[in-house]
Structure formats: C-alpha cells, structure tokens
Amino acid sequence: MKVIDEKGKIFGKINIFDLFVLLALVIIIGLVGYKIIDKKRQSNNQIPTKTYIVTVKSFEMPPTYTEALKKDNRIYYDIDKFVNAKIIDIREEPAKITVQTPDGQLIEVESDTLQDVTIDLEVEDSLTTDDIRIGRYAVAVGGRITVKTIYAMGADSLVLDIREK
C-alpha cells in the first residue's frame, strides 16, 4: 500500500492539498484562540508580575526636589501617565561639587545648597518582557532614568541597584 496513490491522496483517503488547507485552518484557529485568551487574561490583570526595588540617585538637586517628591509618591510620565513604580524611600546628603580655588586648583567640597538624593522605587514589573521596565523604559544598574512625579522631575538619575522584593 502506497502512502500517496496515483490520485494524490494520502492512504487513499484525503487529498494532500486538502490536508495542507486543513492544517492551515487548525493553526489559524489556534492562534486566534490564543490571542483571545491572552487578551482576556490581560484585561483581568492576570499577567504574572514580580516586584523589584530599584535604587536611583539624583545628583546636585535643590532642597525643594525632595519636598516635591514627598507630595505624591507615584511615578508619572507624560505619555504613559502613572506607571508601575512608586517611591518608597528618600535619603538626602550634601552634594559634592568641584570648585576652583584662587590659585587654580580644583577641589571637591560639600555644597551648602545642593543635595544628592537617593530614591528607592518599588517597581511592579510584568514578566511578559525580558527586561525590567518602569513604564515603557528599561532600567539596568549603571543606566540613567528620569524620576518624575507630577510635582518633581530629576532627569538623568543614575540606577545604583536593582533587587527583588
């Protein structure tokens, strides 16, 4: 008994072209079903997440920056609105700035007016991507991120640490 006979039928029962059409139809129905189930799962907030603590440092900020951050702890980006991060801790220390002495030397001194602000962010990250994101922006140690609320904005804050909660 041949697998494909002279009429092009597999085991004398089904045409090979019909088999390809049937397989394509089953695959399409499966993909559509997966998309529908995935959309329902996302709309029910059943997307698996993991919580991280991301420590960032904003350098040489005015004292009013910390006060403004404390008014609302939610991170906000103009396009994304409120995102998946919030401030859980803020620490200040005098900023180290470089000044030139009268004899031309450069020295590092503590600023009387500027502060270095260390901020811990709690990030609820979706496991649907391979990286850790605050809103649409990926974060990694050594990288830069803008810490922004509706009251304050610290551009180019340095990511110091990321750890699981």
C-alpha positions as CSV (number, residue, x, y, z in Angstrom):
1,M,0.0,0.0,0.0
2,K,1.4,3.4,-1.0
3,V,1.3,6.4,1.2
4,I,0.3,8.7,-1.7
5,D,-1.6,7.0,-4.5
6,E,-1.8,8.0,-8.2
7,K,-4.7,10.4,-7.5
8,G,-2.6,12.3,-4.9
9,K,-4.5,11.0,-1.9
10,I,-2.8,10.0,1.3
11,F,-3.6,6.4,2.2
12,G,-6.3,6.6,-0.5
13,K,-8.5,8.8,1.8
14,I,-7.5,12.5,1.7
15,N,-6.0,14.8,-1.0
16,I,-2.7,16.3,0.0
17,F,-3.8,19.8,-0.9
18,D,-6.9,19.4,1.3
19,L,-4.6,18.2,4.2
20,F,-2.5,21.4,3.9
21,V,-5.6,23.6,3.9
22,L,-7.0,21.7,6.9
23,L,-3.7,22.1,8.8
24,A,-3.5,25.8,8.0
25,L,-7.1,26.3,9.2
26,V,-6.3,24.5,12.5
27,I,-3.2,26.6,13.1
28,I,-5.1,29.9,12.4
29,I,-8.0,28.9,14.7
30,G,-5.4,28.0,17.4
31,L,-3.6,31.4,17.1
32,V,-6.9,33.3,17.2
33,G,-8.0,31.4,20.2
34,Y,-4.7,32.0,22.0
35,K,-5.0,35.8,21.2
36,I,-8.5,35.9,22.7
37,I,-7.5,34.0,25.8
38,D,-4.4,36.2,26.2
39,K,-6.4,39.4,25.9
40,K,-8.9,38.2,28.5
41,R,-6.1,37.3,30.9
42,Q,-4.5,40.8,30.4
43,S,-7.8,42.6,30.9
44,N,-8.4,40.6,34.2
45,N,-4.9,41.7,35.4
46,Q,-3.8,38.1,35.5
47,I,-0.4,38.9,33.9
48,P,2.3,37.5,36.1
49,T,4.4,40.2,37.8
50,K,7.5,40.5,40.0
51,T,8.3,43.3,42.4
52,Y,11.7,44.9,42.4
53,I,13.3,47.7,44.5
54,V,15.3,50.0,42.2
55,T,17.7,52.4,43.9
56,V,18.5,55.6,41.9
57,K,20.5,58.7,42.7
58,S,19.7,62.2,41.5
59,F,22.8,64.4,41.8
60,E,23.1,68.1,42.8
61,M,19.4,68.8,43.3
62,P,17.8,71.8,45.1
63,P,16.4,71.1,48.5
64,T,12.8,71.6,47.2
65,Y,13.2,68.5,45.0
66,T,12.9,66.1,48.0
67,E,9.9,68.1,49.3
68,A,8.2,67.9,45.9
69,L,8.9,64.1,45.7
70,K,7.2,63.6,49.0
71,K,3.9,65.2,47.8
72,D,3.0,62.3,45.6
73,N,5.0,59.0,45.5
74,R,3.7,57.8,42.2
75,I,6.0,57.9,39.1
76,Y,4.4,59.7,36.2
77,Y,5.5,60.0,32.6
78,D,3.6,62.3,30.2
79,I,2.8,59.7,27.6
80,D,2.2,56.7,29.9
81,K,0.6,58.7,32.8
82,F,1.0,56.9,36.2
83,V,3.2,53.9,35.7
84,N,4.2,50.7,37.6
85,A,6.5,52.4,40.1
86,K,6.3,54.4,43.3
87,I,8.7,56.0,45.7
88,I,9.1,54.1,49.0
89,D,12.2,55.8,50.5
90,I,14.1,59.1,50.0
91,R,17.5,59.9,51.5
92,E,19.5,63.1,51.2
93,E,23.1,64.1,51.6
94,P,25.0,67.2,50.8
95,A,26.2,67.2,47.1
96,K,29.9,67.0,46.4
97,I,30.8,69.8,43.9
98,T,34.1,70.7,42.3
99,V,35.2,74.3,42.8
100,Q,38.3,76.1,41.7
101,T,40.5,77.8,44.3
102,P,42.1,81.2,43.8
103,D,45.4,79.5,42.9
104,G,43.7,77.5,40.1
105,Q,43.4,74.1,41.9
106,L,40.2,72.1,41.6
107,I,38.9,70.7,44.8
108,E,35.8,68.8,45.8
109,V,33.6,70.3,48.6
110,E,30.2,69.8,50.1
111,S,27.6,72.2,48.7
112,D,25.7,74.4,51.0
113,T,22.6,74.4,48.8
114,L,22.5,71.3,46.6
115,Q,21.7,67.8,47.7
116,D,22.4,64.3,46.3
117,V,19.1,62.4,46.6
118,T,18.9,58.6,46.8
119,I,15.5,57.2,46.0
120,D,14.1,53.7,46.4
121,L,11.4,52.8,43.9
122,E,9.1,49.9,44.2
123,V,8.5,48.5,40.7
124,E,5.8,46.0,39.8
125,D,7.1,44.6,36.6
126,S,5.3,42.4,34.1
127,L,7.0,39.1,33.3
128,T,6.0,39.4,29.7
129,T,9.3,41.2,28.8
130,D,12.8,40.0,29.3
131,D,13.9,43.2,31.0
132,I,12.8,45.3,34.0
133,R,10.8,48.3,33.0
134,I,9.5,51.5,34.6
135,G,6.6,52.4,32.3
136,R,8.0,51.8,28.9
137,Y,11.6,52.5,29.9
138,A,14.0,49.6,30.6
139,V,16.2,50.0,33.7
140,A,19.6,48.5,34.5
141,V,22.3,49.1,37.0
142,G,24.6,51.8,35.7
143,G,21.9,53.2,33.4
144,R,20.0,56.5,33.6
145,I,16.4,57.1,34.2
146,T,14.2,60.2,34.8
147,V,12.5,60.1,38.2
148,K,9.3,62.1,37.6
149,T,6.2,62.7,39.6
150,I,3.5,65.3,38.9
151,Y,5.4,67.6,41.3
152,A,9.1,66.9,40.6
153,M,11.5,65.8,37.9
154,G,15.0,64.5,38.3
155,A,16.5,64.0,34.9
156,D,19.4,61.6,34.4
157,S,19.2,59.8,37.7
158,L,21.7,57.0,38.0
159,V,20.5,53.5,38.7
160,L,22.6,52.1,41.6
161,D,20.9,48.9,42.4
162,I,18.1,46.5,41.5
163,R,16.9,43.8,43.8
164,E,13.9,41.5,44.1
165,K,11.5,42.4,46.9
